[in-house]
Amino acid sequence: MRILDRNWRCRDGEIDIIAADGDALVLCEVKTRRASWYEHPMAAVRPEKTARLRLLAARWIERHGGPPPGGVRIDVIGVLLPARGAPVVEHVRGVA
């Protein structure tokens, strides 16, 4: 994937990462949690958040020349920070 924008904001919210994956537009929501938390980072992306991401995708597309030929995909990247060692990164494609 090629990064197009980071921390893009409009009045309706923010998109963490916007990327191109071939001819598809990908919006990535990034969630980070410490390993001692009770909730996995991916669990923080609930239906309300995915609905907002769809709205934000429409706003970004409006401002950047229309929909891409490959469509739009919403991904979630979860980062789990253990007490020791390297972070654990999980990338789930097409969550909404």
C-alpha positions as protocol buffer text, in pm:
chain_id: "A"
residue {
  index: 1
  type: MET
  ca { x: 0 y: 0 z: 0 }
}
residue {
  index: 2
  type: ARG
  ca { x: 103 y: 357 z: -64 }
}
residue {
  index: 3
  type: ILE
  ca { x: 20 y: 617 z: 203 }
}
residue {
  index: 4
  type: LEU
  ca { x: -181 y: 909 z: 62 }
}
residue {
  index: 5
  type: ASP
  ca { x: -267 y: 1095 z: 382 }
}
residue {
  index: 6
  type: ARG
  ca { x: -223 y: 1066 z: 759 }
}
residue {
  index: 7
  type: ASN
  ca { x: -444 y: 1208 z: 1033 }
}
residue {
  index: 8
  type: TRP
  ca { x: -677 y: 1366 z: 776 }
}
residue {
  index: 9
  type: ARG
  ca { x: -945 y: 1577 z: 943 }
}
residue {
  index: 10
  type: CYS
  ca { x: -1270 y: 1739 z: 852 }
}
residue {
  index: 11
  type: ARG
  ca { x: -1561 y: 1866 z: 1061 }
}
residue {
  index: 12
  type: ASP
  ca { x: -1699 y: 1510 z: 1092 }
}
residue {
  index: 13
  type: GLY
  ca { x: -1387 y: 1349 z: 1235 }
}
residue {
  index: 14
  type: GLU
  ca { x: -1045 y: 1207 z: 1153 }
}
residue {
  index: 15
  type: ILE
  ca { x: -905 y: 922 z: 946 }
}
residue {
  index: 16
  type: ASP
  ca { x: -576 y: 785 z: 1080 }
}
residue {
  index: 17
  type: ILE
  ca { x: -432 y: 658 z: 750 }
}
residue {
  index: 18
  type: ILE
  ca { x: -554 y: 683 z: 391 }
}
residue {
  index: 19
  type: ALA
  ca { x: -372 y: 461 z: 146 }
}
residue {
  index: 20
  type: ALA
  ca { x: -389 y: 327 z: -207 }
}
residue {
  index: 21
  type: ASP
  ca { x: -380 y: -51 z: -251 }
}
residue {
  index: 22
  type: GLY
  ca { x: -356 y: -89 z: -625 }
}
residue {
  index: 23
  type: ASP
  ca { x: -655 y: 105 z: -758 }
}
residue {
  index: 24
  type: ALA
  ca { x: -851 y: 76 z: -429 }
}
residue {
  index: 25
  type: LEU
  ca { x: -874 y: 343 z: -162 }
}
residue {
  index: 26
  type: VAL
  ca { x: -809 y: 212 z: 191 }
}
residue {
  index: 27
  type: LEU
  ca { x: -904 y: 392 z: 512 }
}
residue {
  index: 28
  type: CYS
  ca { x: -716 y: 255 z: 811 }
}
residue {
  index: 29
  type: GLU
  ca { x: -827 y: 303 z: 1170 }
}
residue {
  index: 30
  type: VAL
  ca { x: -535 y: 247 z: 1410 }
}
residue {
  index: 31
  type: LYS
  ca { x: -604 y: 146 z: 1770 }
}
residue {
  index: 32
  type: THR
  ca { x: -332 y: 98 z: 2031 }
}
residue {
  index: 33
  type: ARG
  ca { x: -369 y: -59 z: 2374 }
}
residue {
  index: 34
  type: ARG
  ca { x: -137 y: -174 z: 2651 }
}
residue {
  index: 35
  type: ALA
  ca { x: -135 y: -548 z: 2707 }
}
residue {
  index: 36
  type: SER
  ca { x: -275 y: -507 z: 3059 }
}
residue {
  index: 37
  type: TRP
  ca { x: -598 y: -351 z: 2930 }
}
residue {
  index: 38
  type: TYR
  ca { x: -909 y: -568 z: 2938 }
}
residue {
  index: 39
  type: GLU
  ca { x: -1003 y: -489 z: 2578 }
}
residue {
  index: 40
  type: HIS
  ca { x: -815 y: -588 z: 2263 }
}
residue {
  index: 41
  type: PRO
  ca { x: -747 y: -288 z: 2034 }
}
residue {
  index: 42
  type: MET
  ca { x: -968 y: -431 z: 1759 }
}
residue {
  index: 43
  type: ALA
  ca { x: -1268 y: -445 z: 1994 }
}
residue {
  index: 44
  type: ALA
  ca { x: -1262 y: -65 z: 2017 }
}
residue {
  index: 45
  type: VAL
  ca { x: -1390 y: -36 z: 1659 }
}
residue {
  index: 46
  type: ARG
  ca { x: -1763 y: -76 z: 1708 }
}
residue {
  index: 47
  type: PRO
  ca { x: -2045 y: -33 z: 1454 }
}
residue {
  index: 48
  type: GLU
  ca { x: -2075 y: 339 z: 1536 }
}
residue {
  index: 49
  type: LYS
  ca { x: -1708 y: 390 z: 1449 }
}
residue {
  index: 50
  type: THR
  ca { x: -1735 y: 201 z: 1120 }
}
residue {
  index: 51
  type: ALA
  ca { x: -2039 y: 410 z: 1027 }
}
residue {
  index: 52
  type: ARG
  ca { x: -1839 y: 726 z: 1096 }
}
residue {
  index: 53
  type: LEU
  ca { x: -1550 y: 591 z: 887 }
}
residue {
  index: 54
  type: ARG
  ca { x: -1790 y: 539 z: 595 }
}
residue {
  index: 55
  type: LEU
  ca { x: -1903 y: 901 z: 628 }
}
residue {
  index: 56
  type: LEU
  ca { x: -1543 y: 1021 z: 645 }
}
residue {
  index: 57
  type: ALA
  ca { x: -1457 y: 813 z: 337 }
}
residue {
  index: 58
  type: ALA
  ca { x: -1732 y: 993 z: 147 }
}
residue {
  index: 59
  type: ARG
  ca { x: -1597 y: 1332 z: 263 }
}
residue {
  index: 60
  type: TRP
  ca { x: -1242 y: 1244 z: 157 }
}
residue {
  index: 61
  type: ILE
  ca { x: -1361 y: 1121 z: -184 }
}
residue {
  index: 62
  type: GLU
  ca { x: -1566 y: 1441 z: -236 }
}
residue {
  index: 63
  type: ARG
  ca { x: -1256 y: 1652 z: -177 }
}
residue {
  index: 64
  type: HIS
  ca { x: -1014 y: 1438 z: -378 }
}
residue {
  index: 65
  type: GLY
  ca { x: -1175 y: 1387 z: -715 }
}
residue {
  index: 66
  type: GLY
  ca { x: -1436 y: 1115 z: -680 }
}
residue {
  index: 67
  type: PRO
  ca { x: -1440 y: 743 z: -614 }
}
residue {
  index: 68
  type: PRO
  ca { x: -1144 y: 527 z: -716 }
}
residue {
  index: 69
  type: PRO
  ca { x: -1193 y: 256 z: -981 }
}
residue {
  index: 70
  type: GLY
  ca { x: -1104 y: -17 z: -729 }
}
residue {
  index: 71
  type: GLY
  ca { x: -1356 y: 89 z: -467 }
}
residue {
  index: 72
  type: VAL
  ca { x: -1310 y: 175 z: -101 }
}
residue {
  index: 73
  type: ARG
  ca { x: -1206 y: -55 z: 182 }
}
residue {
  index: 74
  type: ILE
  ca { x: -1191 y: 7 z: 556 }
}
residue {
  index: 75
  type: ASP
  ca { x: -916 y: -170 z: 749 }
}
residue {
  index: 76
  type: VAL
  ca { x: -832 y: -178 z: 1119 }
}
residue {
  index: 77
  type: ILE
  ca { x: -479 y: -194 z: 1253 }
}
residue {
  index: 78
  type: GLY
  ca { x: -450 y: -302 z: 1616 }
}
residue {
  index: 79
  type: VAL
  ca { x: -130 y: -244 z: 1810 }
}
residue {
  index: 80
  type: LEU
  ca { x: -87 y: -427 z: 2140 }
}
residue {
  index: 81
  type: LEU
  ca { x: 193 y: -296 z: 2361 }
}
residue {
  index: 82
  type: PRO
  ca { x: 323 y: -568 z: 2594 }
}
residue {
  index: 83
  type: ALA
  ca { x: 499 y: -485 z: 2920 }
}
residue {
  index: 84
  type: ARG
  ca { x: 817 y: -623 z: 2763 }
}
residue {
  index: 85
  type: GLY
  ca { x: 921 y: -685 z: 2409 }
}
residue {
  index: 86
  type: ALA
  ca { x: 810 y: -566 z: 2071 }
}
residue {
  index: 87
  type: PRO
  ca { x: 459 y: -442 z: 1994 }
}
residue {
  index: 88
  type: VAL
  ca { x: 220 y: -689 z: 1832 }
}
residue {
  index: 89
  type: VAL
  ca { x: 56 y: -548 z: 1519 }
}
residue {
  index: 90
  type: GLU
  ca { x: -256 y: -699 z: 1362 }
}
residue {
  index: 91
  type: HIS
  ca { x: -402 y: -575 z: 1033 }
}
residue {
  index: 92
  type: VAL
  ca { x: -757 y: -677 z: 946 }
}
residue {
  index: 93
  type: ARG
  ca { x: -872 y: -589 z: 594 }
}
residue {
  index: 94
  type: GLY
  ca { x: -1224 y: -501 z: 491 }
}
residue {
  index: 95
  type: VAL
  ca { x: -1399 y: -467 z: 826 }
}
residue {
  index: 96
  type: ALA
  ca { x: -1678 y: -249 z: 688 }
}
